[in-house]
């Protein structure tokens, strides 16, 4: 619902609205229609090719008072139009003029992916009145309810606003794609009736599997099964031997590297969110891993990864990032196989998950591109973005993308101390990146907090027995966030960058999002509550003696018992209770430094022990 007020102008000054069906970002219109049904109602459509390869948007507009005239421009030709006219072309613009009036103009807008009839039904159901302020109030109440599962008290109103905004950003996407009768446009570009669940779109998988989807699993677990069902329906309709990679408005964009959707599925399953066809999900995961889509060259690249042990460097191949992403994704399929007691499959996929080691150059201390003949690709600079090897990152940022086996990565460096020293060097390095794309932003040394591959890096110190350094670095990175228009340090990518701040403020982060393990950092909240309505539980985070100077953990209690390790689990949160930090201005270098207290990289049996590592 739109509300327009026109300033006091001379009577002869034209008043009205422009409807522009031409302008777009990264897309071209190939067909448009505009039907002037009356002097208070207009319907139409706009079809484009772009990032979403074939996208149709159908609409209906209703005006609270009649428009006086309509002026149009169709494919460059201007003409007047009136009620009853139907217009079509590639480029359509229209001006709807209004007579002078003191009352604001209200415009009700209905949208649909299935057709004009769907847009009309959506409008009638969702906007049955003309009271703009009531819509504002209803939406405020809806968002208050959505955000009520998490509340926090930070040290300033500015930080409270930053936290609340991050939570809001984390719940905007994925977005519901059904019409009010449940119909939707499928990945096969056909209309489908109500599938019996909420069908979702705008699923930025490469970005959100890391933190935003785990945030959803905490905040709105009731949505998760429908998101998984959406992914499985997309798999069937795509008919590409692949789960989706980046679904957008009934289209698969095949955007970004890897097939991280498998991590979302097993992450939900590991957390007990299992109201979907488990065997069908595993079958789709296995098919994606062993065959994969021809689109984007994934099938060929995955085959090379399996046979050669890595993706070979080549023009625009992003070989290192693809190798690391594939290694993580194959490990995820192995984790699902293990949870389903398919041990032969688990062994196969876990082994493939170790292929990241094939691109580690011990002489340079980085993951770097390798040619098909096994020679390192030259030239090499760790602070240069080579699209031959890296995706939106340089060697510094890509090297640490081994969330499935951090201990294995530590071993490649020769142990905890040299690994921590490498992280120190990364935070201390100059932030300049040669040939940097705009995605790499929010720099702290060579850590690019504004882009997803760096989001977990501050928490890696804990795996090397130096959680006090994680505490220090988390606060350093969190300082990039604020409540100004520049308050998110980069592309938010459907909430991932924002929800990093929320996790950081709560004092923990899911480094390997699949396992349900949260690695402890340094909380910014003084107090926070996470409510699980389905379970009827509340998990409270308390940070005593917290301040901008007191960034270090002196001790932690979980439900009144001392917590010696630097991690806990999703199950601990769902069970309810409290996590109590005692903060100070000096690092406690003994806390969680023993190897037994380091976070696990792999699956966890129950809530604590029983980690299965494969190396």
C-alpha positions in Angstrom: 0.0 0.0 0.0 1.4 3.4 -1.1 0.4 6.8 0.2 1.3 9.9 -1.8 0.8 13.6 -0.7 1.3 16.4 -3.2 2.6 19.7 -2.1 0.7 22.9 -2.6 1.3 23.8 -6.2 -0.4 26.2 -8.8 -3.5 24.7 -10.2 -2.0 24.3 -13.7 0.9 22.1 -12.3 0.5 18.5 -13.3 0.1 16.0 -10.5 0.3 12.3 -10.8 2.3 9.1 -10.7 4.7 7.5 -13.2 4.5 3.7 -13.7 7.8 2.6 -15.2 7.9 -1.0 -16.6 11.3 -0.4 -18.3 13.8 0.4 -15.6 15.7 -2.4 -13.9 19.1 -3.4 -12.6 20.8 -6.2 -14.4 17.8 -7.2 -16.5 16.2 -6.5 -19.8 12.4 -6.4 -20.5 11.3 -8.6 -23.3 7.6 -8.2 -22.9 5.2 -6.0 -20.9 1.4 -5.4 -20.8 -0.7 -2.7 -19.3 -4.5 -3.0 -19.1 -6.4 0.2 -18.0 -9.5 -1.5 -16.7 -11.1 1.7 -15.3 -10.1 5.1 -14.0 -9.3 3.5 -10.7 -7.7 0.2 -11.6 -4.8 -1.0 -13.8 -3.4 -4.5 -14.3 -0.4 -5.7 -16.2 2.8 -7.7 -16.3 6.5 -7.4 -16.9 8.8 -10.2 -18.2 12.6 -9.9 -18.0 15.7 -11.8 -18.7 18.7 -11.2 -16.4 20.1 -12.8 -13.3 16.8 -14.6 -13.0 16.8 -15.9 -16.5 13.1 -15.7 -17.2 11.1 -13.7 -14.7 7.4 -12.7 -14.8 5.8 -10.3 -12.4 2.1 -9.7 -12.6 0.4 -6.8 -10.9 -2.8 -5.0 -10.1 -2.9 -1.3 -9.0 -6.0 0.3 -7.4 -6.3 4.1 -6.8 -8.3 5.6 -4.0 -9.5 8.3 -6.4 -9.9 8.4 -10.1 -7.1 9.5 -12.3 -7.9 12.3 -14.8 -5.9 11.1 -17.7 -3.3 8.6 -18.8 -0.2 9.4 -21.0 1.8 6.5 -22.2 5.0 5.8 -24.1 5.2 2.3 -25.7 8.5 1.3 -27.4 9.3 5.0 -27.9 5.9 6.1 -29.2 3.8 8.5 -27.1 0.0 8.2 -27.0 -2.9 9.0 -24.7 -4.9 6.1 -23.3 -8.2 5.7 -21.5 -10.3 3.1 -19.6 -10.7 -0.1 -21.6 -7.3 0.1 -23.4 -4.9 -2.8 -23.4 -1.3 -2.0 -24.2 1.6 -4.3 -25.0 5.2 -3.9 -26.0 8.8 -4.2 -24.7 9.1 -0.8 -23.1 6.0 0.7 -21.4 5.8 3.8 -19.3 2.6 5.6 -18.2 1.7 8.8 -16.3 -1.5 8.8 -14.3 -2.5 12.4 -13.7 -4.6 13.5 -10.7 -6.8 16.5 -10.2 -5.8 18.8 -7.4 -7.0 17.5 -4.0 -6.2 17.9 -0.4 -6.5 14.2 0.5 -3.5 11.9 0.0 -3.6 9.4 -2.8 -3.7 5.8 -1.7 -2.5 3.1 -4.2 -3.1 -0.6 -3.3 -0.7 -3.0 -5.1 -1.1 -6.7 -5.6 1.8 -8.8 -7.0 2.0 -12.4 -8.1 4.3 -14.8 -9.9 1.5 -16.9 -11.4 -0.7 -14.4 -13.3 -2.9 -11.3 -13.1 -5.7 -13.3 -11.4 -3.3 -14.3 -8.7 -2.3 -10.7 -8.1 -6.0 -9.8 -7.9 -6.6 -12.5 -5.3 -3.6 -11.5 -3.3 -4.7 -7.9 -3.2 -8.2 -8.8 -2.1 -7.0 -11.0 0.6 -4.0 -9.1 2.0 -5.2 -5.4 1.5 -9.0 -5.5 2.0 -9.2 -1.9 3.1 -7.7 1.6 2.4 -6.5 2.6 5.8 -2.8 3.2 5.4 -2.0 3.8 9.1 -3.7 0.5 10.0 -1.4 -1.3 7.6 1.6 0.3 9.2 0.3 -0.7 12.7 -0.4 -4.3 11.6 3.1 -4.6 10.1 4.7 -3.2 13.3 2.8 -5.8 15.3 3.8 -8.6 13.0 7.4 -7.7 13.2 7.2 -7.2 17.0 5.9 -10.8 17.2 8.6 -12.1 14.8 11.4 -10.4 16.8 10.0 -11.3 20.2 11.9 -14.6 20.2 15.1 -12.7 20.8 15.7 -9.6 23.0 18.9 -8.1 24.3 20.3 -5.4 26.4 23.6 -3.9 25.2 25.7 -1.1 26.5 24.1 1.7 24.5 21.0 2.6 22.6 23.0 2.7 19.4 24.2 -0.9 19.9 20.6 -2.0 20.8 19.4 -0.5 17.5 22.3 -2.3 15.6 21.3 -5.6 17.3 17.6 -5.2 16.5 18.3 -4.2 12.9 20.5 -7.2 12.5 17.8 -9.5 13.7 15.3 -7.9 11.4 17.6 -8.3 8.4 18.1 -11.9 9.3 14.3 -12.6 9.0 13.6 -10.8 5.7 14.7 -13.7 3.5 14.0 -16.3 2.4 10.7 -14.9 1.3 7.3 -16.7 0.9 6.6 -17.3 -2.8 3.0 -18.7 -2.7 0.0 -16.7 -3.7 -2.7 -16.6 -1.1 -4.3 -19.8 -2.5 -0.9 -21.6 -2.3 -0.1 -21.5 -6.0 3.4 -20.7 -7.1 5.6 -20.6 -10.2 8.0 -23.6 -10.2 11.6 -24.0 -11.3 10.1 -25.7 -14.4 8.5 -22.3 -15.3 5.0 -23.8 -14.9 2.3 -22.8 -12.4 1.7 -25.3 -9.6 -1.2 -25.6 -7.1 -0.8 -25.4 -3.4 1.9 -27.9 -2.4 0.7 -27.9 1.2 3.6 -25.9 2.6 5.1 -22.5 2.3 7.1 -22.3 -0.9 10.2 -20.0 -0.5 12.3 -17.9 -2.8 15.3 -15.5 -2.5 17.5 -18.2 -0.9 21.0 -16.9 -1.0 22.5 -20.3 -0.2 26.3 -19.6 -0.6 25.9 -16.7 1.8 23.3 -17.8 4.4 24.3 -21.4 5.1 27.1 -20.0 7.3 25.2 -18.0 9.8 21.9 -16.6 8.7 20.3 -20.0 8.3 21.5 -21.1 11.7 20.1 -17.9 13.0 16.7 -18.8 11.5 17.0 -22.3 13.1 17.2 -20.5 16.4 14.6 -17.7 15.8 12.0 -19.4 13.6 12.5 -23.2 13.7 8.9 -23.6 12.5 9.9 -22.3 9.0 12.9 -24.6 8.5 11.1 -27.8 7.2 9.2 -25.8 4.6 12.5 -24.3 3.4 13.9 -27.8 3.0 10.8 -28.9 1.3 11.2 -26.0 -1.1 14.7 -27.1 -1.9 13.6 -30.7 -2.6 10.7 -29.5 -4.9 13.2 -27.3 -6.7 15.5 -30.3 -7.2 12.7 -32.3 -8.8 11.5 -29.5 -11.1 15.1 -28.5 -12.2 15.7 -32.1 -13.4 19.5 -31.3 -13.4 20.7 -34.0 -10.9 21.3 -31.1 -8.6 19.7 -29.3 -5.6 19.3 -25.5 -6.2 22.2 -23.1 -5.7 20.5 -19.7 -5.6 16.7 -19.8 -6.2 15.1 -16.5 -7.2 11.5 -15.9 -8.3 10.9 -19.3 -9.9 14.4 -19.3 -11.5 17.6 -21.0 -10.5 20.5 -18.5 -11.0 23.2 -21.1 -10.5 25.1 -18.3 -8.8 28.3 -18.9 -6.7 30.4 -22.0 -6.1 29.8 -25.3 -4.5 26.5 -26.9 -3.5 26.2 -25.6 0.0 22.5 -26.4 0.1 23.6 -29.9 1.5 24.9 -28.1 4.6 21.6 -26.5 5.2 19.8 -29.8 5.0 22.1 -31.7 7.3 22.3 -28.7 9.6 18.5 -28.9 10.1 18.6 -32.6 10.5 21.4 -32.5 13.1 19.4 -30.0 15.1 16.3 -32.2 15.1 14.3 -30.2 12.6 13.3 -33.2 10.5 9.7 -32.7 9.3 10.6 -33.5 5.7 11.3 -36.6 3.6 14.7 -37.6 4.9 15.4 -40.3 2.4 14.4 -38.1 -0.5 16.6 -35.4 0.9 19.6 -37.7 1.2 19.0 -39.1 -2.3 19.0 -35.5 -3.7 22.2 -34.7 -1.8 23.9 -37.8 -3.1 22.8 -37.2 -6.6 24.0 -33.6 -6.4 27.4 -34.8 -5.1 28.0 -37.6 -7.5 26.5 -36.2 -10.7 25.6 -32.5 -10.4 24.2 -29.9 -12.7 25.5 -29.2 -16.2 24.6 -25.6 -15.5 27.6 -23.4 -14.6 29.9 -26.3 -15.5 29.4 -27.8 -12.0 29.2 -31.4 -13.3 32.5 -31.2 -15.1 34.2 -29.4 -12.2 32.9 -31.8 -9.6 34.1 -34.8 -11.7 37.5 -33.2 -11.9 37.5 -32.6 -8.1 36.7 -36.3 -7.5 39.2 -37.7 -10.0 42.1 -35.3 -9.8 41.6 -34.3 -6.1 41.1 -30.6 -6.8 39.7 -28.2 -9.4 42.6 -27.2 -11.7 43.4 -23.5 -12.2 42.1 -22.0 -15.4 40.5 -18.8 -16.8 37.6 -17.7 -14.4 37.5 -21.2 -12.8 38.0 -20.0 -9.2 39.8 -23.2 -8.7 40.9 -22.8 -5.1 37.5 -21.6 -3.8 35.7 -24.3 -5.7 38.0 -27.0 -4.3 37.5 -25.8 -0.8 33.7 -25.4 -1.2 33.4 -28.8 -2.8 35.5 -30.3 0.0 33.1 -28.8 2.6 30.1 -29.9 0.7 31.2 -33.5 0.2 32.0 -33.6 3.9 28.4 -32.4 4.6 27.0 -35.3 2.5 29.2 -37.6 4.5 27.9 -36.2 7.7 24.3 -36.9 6.6 25.3 -40.4 5.6 26.8 -41.0 9.0 23.7 -39.7 10.7 21.6 -42.0 8.6 24.0 -44.9 9.3 25.0 -45.3 5.7 28.6 -45.9 6.6 30.0 -46.8 3.1 28.7 -43.5 1.8 30.0 -41.6 4.8 33.5 -43.0 4.3 33.4 -42.1 0.6 32.3 -38.5 1.1 34.4 -37.9 4.2 37.5 -38.9 2.1 36.5 -36.4 -0.6 36.1 -33.8 2.1 39.9 -34.1 2.7 40.8 -32.9 -0.8 41.4 -29.4 0.5 44.9 -30.6 1.5 45.8 -31.0 -2.2 46.0 -27.2 -2.7 48.0 -26.3 0.4 51.4 -25.1 -0.4 53.6 -25.5 2.8 56.3 -23.4 1.3 54.0 -20.4 1.0 51.6 -21.2 3.8 48.5 -20.7 1.6 45.9 -22.5 -0.4 46.9 -21.7 -4.0 46.0 -22.6 -7.6 47.4 -25.7 -9.1 47.5 -26.6 -12.8 46.1 -29.9 -14.1 49.7 -31.3 -14.4 50.2 -30.7 -10.7 52.4 -27.6 -10.9 51.5 -24.5 -8.9 50.0 -21.7 -11.0 52.3 -18.7 -11.3 52.5 -15.8 -10.5 51.2 -15.9 -6.9 50.5 -13.2 -4.4 48.4 -13.8 -1.3 46.9 -10.3 -1.5 45.7 -10.5 -5.1 42.3 -11.5 -6.3 42.9 -14.0 -9.1 39.6 -15.1 -10.6 41.5 -18.1 -11.9 41.7 -19.3 -8.3 39.5 -17.3 -5.9 35.9 -16.3 -5.5 35.4 -12.8 -4.0 38.6 -13.3 -2.0 42.3 -13.6 -2.1 44.6 -16.3 -0.7 44.5 -14.9 2.8 40.7 -15.2 3.1 40.2 -18.4 1.1 42.9 -20.4 2.9 40.9 -20.7 6.1 37.7 -22.0 4.5 38.1 -25.5 6.0 35.3 -25.4 8.5 34.7 -29.1 8.3 38.2 -30.0 9.5 39.9 -27.1 11.4 42.1 -29.5 13.2 43.4 -30.9 9.9 44.1 -27.3 8.7 46.0 -26.7 12.0 48.1 -29.8 11.4 49.1 -28.5 7.9 50.6 -25.5 9.7 52.5 -27.7 12.2 50.3 -27.2 15.2 48.5 -24.7 17.4 51.2 -22.0 17.7 52.1 -21.6 14.1 48.4 -21.7 13.1 47.7 -18.9 15.6 50.7 -17.0 14.3 49.3 -17.2 10.8 46.0 -15.8 12.0 47.9 -13.0 13.8 49.7 -12.2 10.6 46.4 -12.1 8.7 44.9 -9.5 11.2 48.1 -7.5 11.1 48.6 -7.5 7.3 48.0 -4.4 5.2 44.4 -4.3 3.9 45.3 -3.5 0.3 44.1 -6.2 -2.2 45.4 -6.1 -5.8 42.6 -6.2 -8.3 40.0 -6.4 -5.5 36.3 -6.7 -6.6 33.8 -4.5 -4.7 32.7 -7.6 -2.7 35.8 -7.6 -0.5 35.1 -4.9 2.1 35.0 -4.3 5.8 38.7 -4.9 6.2 40.6 -5.7 9.4 44.0 -6.5 8.2 43.3 -9.1 5.5 40.1 -10.3 7.1 37.2 -9.1 4.9 34.2 -9.0 7.3 32.0 -7.5 4.6 32.2 -10.7 2.6 31.2 -14.2 3.8 34.4 -16.2 3.4 35.9 -14.3 6.3 33.0 -14.5 8.7 34.2 -17.4 10.8 37.9 -16.6 10.9 38.0 -14.7 14.3 36.7 -17.9 16.0 39.4 -20.2 14.6 41.9 -19.2 17.4 39.7 -21.3 19.8 40.4 -24.4 17.8 44.2 -23.8 18.5 43.8 -23.4 22.2 43.8 -19.5 22.2 40.2 -18.6 22.8 41.3 -15.3 24.4 42.5 -14.2 20.9 39.1 -15.0 19.5 37.6 -12.8 22.2 39.9 -10.0 21.3 39.4 -10.3 17.5 35.6 -10.7 17.7 35.3 -7.3 19.5 37.7 -5.8 17.0 35.6 -6.9 14.0 32.3 -6.2 15.7 33.4 -2.5 16.0 32.8 -2.2 12.3 29.0 -2.4 12.9 26.8 0.6 14.0 23.4 2.1 13.6 24.2 4.4 10.7 23.4 3.9 7.0 26.9 2.5 6.7 26.4 0.2 9.7 26.8 -3.1 7.9 30.3 -3.5 6.6 29.6 -4.9 3.1 26.9 -6.7 1.1 24.4 -8.0 3.6 23.5 -10.9 1.3 20.0 -11.7 2.6 21.0 -11.1 6.2 24.3 -13.1 6.6 26.5 -10.1 7.4 23.9 -8.7 9.8 23.3 -11.9 11.7 27.1 -12.3 12.2 26.8 -9.3 14.5 23.9 -10.8 16.3 25.8 -14.1 17.0 28.9 -12.1 18.0 26.9 -10.0 20.3 25.3 -13.0 21.9 28.8 -14.4 22.5 29.0 -17.4 20.1 29.0 -18.4 16.4 28.4 -21.6 14.3 31.8 -22.0 12.7 30.7 -25.3 11.1 27.0 -24.6 10.7 26.2 -28.2 10.1 27.1 -29.6 13.5 25.0 -27.4 15.9 28.2 -26.5 17.7 28.6 -22.9 18.7 32.1 -21.5 19.4 32.3 -19.0 22.2 33.6 -15.5 21.6 33.2 -12.2 23.5 29.6 -11.1 24.1 28.5 -7.5 23.6 25.2 -8.1 25.3 24.8 -7.5 29.0 21.8 -9.8 29.0 19.8 -11.5 26.2 17.0 -14.0 26.0 16.3 -16.6 23.2 12.8 -18.0 23.4 11.7 -21.3 21.7 7.9 -21.2 21.6 7.6 -24.8 20.3 9.8 -26.1 23.1 8.5 -23.7 25.7 12.0 -22.8 26.8 14.1 -19.7 27.3 17.8 -19.6 27.1 19.4 -16.6 28.8 22.8 -15.1 28.2 24.3 -13.0 31.0 27.6 -11.1 30.7 28.7 -9.8 34.1 31.1 -6.9 34.3 30.8 -6.4 30.6 32.2 -3.2 28.9 34.2 -2.1 25.9 37.4 -2.6 27.9 36.4 -5.9 29.5 36.5 -8.1 26.4 38.0 -11.2 27.9 36.3 -14.2 29.5 37.4 -14.8 33.0 35.0 -17.8 33.4 31.7 -19.2 32.1 28.9 -21.2 33.7 26.3 -23.1 31.8 23.3 -23.8 33.9 25.3 -23.1 37.1 28.2 -25.4 36.2 31.6 -24.2 35.2 32.2 -24.6 31.5 35.8 -25.5 30.8 35.5 -25.8 27.0 35.1 -23.0 24.4 31.9 -24.4 22.9 28.4 -25.6 23.5 25.5 -26.9 21.4 22.2 -26.0 19.8 20.6 -28.6 22.0 21.8 -26.7 25.1 19.9 -23.6 23.9 16.7 -25.5 23.0 16.8 -27.2 26.4 16.7 -23.8 28.1 18.8 -22.4 30.9 21.4 -19.8 31.1 24.9 -19.1 29.9 26.8 -16.7 32.3 30.0 -15.0 31.3 32.2 -13.2 33.8 34.2 -10.6 31.8 37.5 -8.8 32.6 40.2 -6.7 31.0 42.9 -9.3 31.0 43.0 -12.6 29.1 42.6 -15.8 30.9 45.0 -17.8 28.8 44.4 -21.1 30.7 40.6 -21.2 30.1 39.7 -23.8 27.3 43.4 -24.1 26.3 43.6 -27.8 26.8 43.1 -29.9 23.6 40.1 -31.7 25.1 38.4 -28.3 25.5 38.9 -27.1 21.9 35.8 -27.0 19.7 35.1 -30.1 17.5 35.2 -29.8 13.8 33.0 -32.8 13.1 29.7 -34.2 14.3 28.9 -34.4 18.0 27.0 -37.3 19.6 24.4 -35.9 22.0 25.4 -32.6 23.5 29.1 -33.0 24.3 31.4 -36.0 23.7 31.7 -38.5 20.9 33.3 -36.4 18.1 34.1 -38.4 15.0 37.1 -36.9 13.2 38.2 -38.2 9.8 41.7 -37.2 8.6 
